[in-house]
Amino acid sequence: MILESRLEELKECLQDQVDLDPQKLIVARASGRANLIGEHTDYNQGLVLPIAVDRDVLVAGVVQEGDQVTLHSLDFQDQVRFGLKNIVYDPAHPWANYTKGVVQVFKQKGYTLSGFVAAIHGNIPIGAGMSSSAAIEVAVATFLEETFGLKLDPREVALWCVEAENNFVGVNCGIMDQFASKLGKKDHALFIDCRDYSYEYVPFHLDSHKVLLVDSKLGRDLASTEYNIRRAKCEEALNLLKSQLPEVTSLRDVTLAQLERMEEKLGKKLAQRVRHVLSENQRVLKAKEALQKGDLHHLGRLLVQSHLSLRDDFEVVVWSWTFWWRVG
């Protein structure tokens, strides 16, 4: 569905609820993302290299008097109402919790909001690993910025969206998804240092190559998968390493030589998890260099190495949307 048609659907939805003045309508957009390389490194203060994609979430709405918020989801054909003074998690309407979480964080940061009516529509496949949830959060945050005239640092907004997903939705995600959605740029990958939140745009010119995102039809819901378990295991490994290596503050600080010395204490499984994180960070740096040189063949080889590490050391399913890259 083209953008104009989607906007018309959002307007029609709103017109059924309010006396819509087109001049007062605010529309915000946030893209989904695909990660070139750097899997399970973001929450270990590591390095990632995602790209924004041309699938997105749109939020359209208007201010209304009082403190009541009304949300409409075109994707779920559902409606939720809540008051700004009593924002609570609602398991019966999980799609609305991402918006609620962002609104809650804005309030906690000291911003005064009033009620509003908004309609939401996305064309990012839900639960397919393309960060539809982060896109909702970023689109809602952008909508709040525009609606209430806030001038905010986009990096801070991305971090607030992470906070909403961590603390309200209950998913212990890292920063990559929200950063890629808020800061992504056409024809560029986004190199992110997840320790100091710095980022750099890296030219991403495919020439005759293509990135294909292939739907395996295997759903992905971070809140109900082993994502949180993998993160907990990384934290367990870090605590064990810190007991012997006090200079270590994250898995990123560990060297392969130190890992070898600590492997017996960690045990096979935890050592494998750490090995993936360490080797993946190095692959991200090499991938960045390959893009800067325009060496797509080398990038392709690094992607294959990354997926093998995910399979063998991190033992995760290669999620629903993955990369096929011709390597020659």
N, C-alpha and C positions, 0 to 999 in steps of 0.2 A: 504494500500500500504506500503510495507516494506521500510526501510530507503534507501537501495541501489537503489531501483527503483525510489524513489523520487529524489535522488541526480542525477541520470541519466537524469531525465526529466529536472531538473534545468540546467544541463550542455548542453543538447540539445537546450534548449531555448537560452542560452547565445551564443552558437556556431552560431546561426542564425543571431546574431547581431555583434559579434566581432571575431577576429582571436584568439580564446581562447588557452592560454597556461596553461595546467593543473597544472603546477608547481606554477603558480601565482594566482590560484583560491583560494579564501577565502570563507569558509562556516561557518556560525554561526547558533546556535540553541538556542531557548528559549521555555520553556514549558508553558502550560496553568496551571490553578490552580482551585482547588475546596476549598471552605472555610468550614472547619468543624464547626466553631462557631465564632461569633463576627461579626454580620451583622449590617451595618450602624454605626459602632463604629469608624472606622478608621478616617473618616473626623471629628470626634468629639474628636480627640486625645485620643482615647480609646485603647482597647486591641483586638487582633484578633489571630486566630489560623488556618491558611490555610495549605494546602498541595499542592505540585506540582504534576501534573499528567503526564501520558505518552503520551499525545497528545502535539504537538509542532508546532512551526513555524520555517522554514528553510530559511535562506537568503544566497544566493551564488552569488559572483560577483568578478569583477576585476577592478583595477584602469584604468582610461583612461585619456588622456591628455586633458587639458582645464578645464572648470568649469561646463560642462554639466553633468547632472545625468540622466540616463535612467533606469526606473524601469519597470519590467515585473511582472505581477501577473498571476500565473498559475491557481489560484482559480477563478479569474474573467475573465481570457483570455483578459487582457487589458494591455495597455502600456501607460506610462506617461513620459514626458521629462520636465526638468526644469533646470534653471541655478542657481548656488550657490549664485549669486549676487541678485537674485530676487525670493525669496521663498515665494509663496503666497498660501493661502488656496484655494482649488479647490472643490466646491460642486459637480461638475460633476464626480469626481473620488475620492470618500471618502476614499477608501482603501489606497490611496497614501498619504493622509494627515498625517497618523501616522508616516510614514517615513520622510516626509518633516519636521514635527514638531521636530523630534529627530535631524535631520541634522541642523535645525535652532538653537536648543539649544546648540549643540556642537560648532557652530560658535560663539554664544553669550558668551560662556565660554572662548573664545579666542583661540580655536584650528583651525589650518589651514588645510582645507580639499581640495582635488582636485576632479575632476569629477570621476564618476565610473558608471559601468553598473552592475545591480543586478537583480536577479530573486528571487521571493518570492513564497513559497508554505507552506500552513499550513494544518494540519488535525484536528485542533480544530474546533468544530462546531461554525459557525459564528453567533453572536447574541444570544448565548445560555447561557450566564452567566458564561463561563469558561475563560474569560479574553483573548480572541483571540487578542484584540487590544493591551493589555499590552505585550503579547508575541511578536507581531510584533515590538513594540517599543524596547523591550529588545534585540531581535534578531538583529535589525538594529544597536542599540548602540554597541552591541558586535562585529558586523561586522566592524563598524567604528574603534573600539579599535584595532582590529587585523590588519585591512587594513593599518591603518596609524601609527601603532606601538605605541599606547598610553598606558600608565600604570596608570590605574585609580582604585580608591576605588570602589568596586562593589556596596556598599551602596549608594555612590554618583551617580553612573550611574543610579541606580534605581530611585533616586530622580529626576534626569534630565528627565527621561522618564515620570514621573508624571508631571513635569513642561511642557513637550511637550503636554501632553494630556489636561492639564488644560488651558494653554495659547494659544496653536495653534489649537488644535482640538475643544476646547470649552466645554469639559466635566469636571465638578468640582469633579473629582474622588479623593479618598484618596490615601494612599501609598501602601495599601495591595497587590494589583494585581501585580504591578511592583516588589515589594520586593519578593513576592512568586516566580515569574518567574525568577528573577535574582539570588536569594539566596536559592531556594528550594533544598532539599537534600533527596536522596532516603531513605525510611524507617524512615522518620522523619517528624513531623509537625513543622511549623515555628511559634513560639510564638513571636509576634511583639508588642512592645510598640509604638504606633503611636504618642506619645508626644515627646519622645527623640530619636526615630528611633533605639532604641536598639532591639536586637532580640536574640532568644535562640532556639536551636534545641531540640525538645522533641521527644523521641523515639515513633514511631508509628508502633507497631507490632499488626497485626490483628488476628493472630492465625487462628482459623476456621471461623472468621467473614469476611464479605466482605462489601466494600462500593460500592453501585451501583449508578451510575449517570444516571438518567432516563430522556429521552427527552420528554417533554410535547408538543413539536411542537409550543410552544408559544414563538415568537421571543422576543429578548431583545436588544434594542438599547438605550444606556444611553443618547445619545444626544437628543433623541426625546421622552423619557418617563418622568415620574414624578420624576426621580432620583434627578435632580437639584432642583425641588420643595421641596422634602423632606429635602435636605441639607439646603435650604434657611429657611425652617421652624425651623430646629435645630438652625440656626444662630439667628433667631428671638427670639426663646426661650432663648438662651444664653444671648442676649442683655437685655431682660427683667429681667433675674435673676441677671445679673451683676449690674443692677440699684439698687438692694436692697442688693446684696451680693458682695461687691467689691473685696473680696478675690477670687472669682470664675473667672477663666480664660478660662475654657472649661466646657462642660457638665459633663465631668469626675470628676470635683471637687465637684459637687453637691451631697449632701447626700439625702437619701430618706426622712428623717425628714424635711430637708429644702424644698424639693419638695412638701411635704404635706402642709407646711405653705404657699407656693407660688402658690398653685394650682388655687386658685380663680383668682389671677392676670394673670396667664398664660392662663386660660381657659382650657376646657376639652381636646381639640385636642392637643395643645402644651404640656400639662402635660403628655398626653399619649406618645408622641414622646420622651420626656425626660425620662419617666419611662422605656421605652424599652432600651434606651442607658445605663442607670444605671444598670438595672438588667442584661443586656447582658454582660457588663464588668465583673460582678461577676460570670456569668456562664462560661466565658472564663477562669478565674482563676481556677474554679472548674474543668473544662474540662482538663486543663493542669495537674492538680494534679491527676485526674483520669487516664490519659495516663501514667504518671510517675509511678503510682501504678499498671498499667496494668488492671485497672477496666473498661472494655469496656461496661459492663452493665450500670454502672453509667453514662458513657459518653453518651450512647444512651438515657437515660432519660433526660440528659441536652439538647440534640439536639431537643427532642420533646418539651421541655419547650421553647427553643429558637424559634421554628417555631410558637408556640402558641402566643408568644409575638410579633413576626413579623405580625401575622394575626390580633391580637386584639389591640395592642398598637401602632404599627407602620403602620398598615393597608396597607401592600404591598402584591402584589401577590407573592407567593412562586415561584421563577423564574424557568426557563425551566429545569435546571438541579438541582436536589435536592437529599437528602439522604434518603434512606430507611434503617433502622437499626432495627434488631430484638432485642427487649427489653424483658428480662425475669427476 
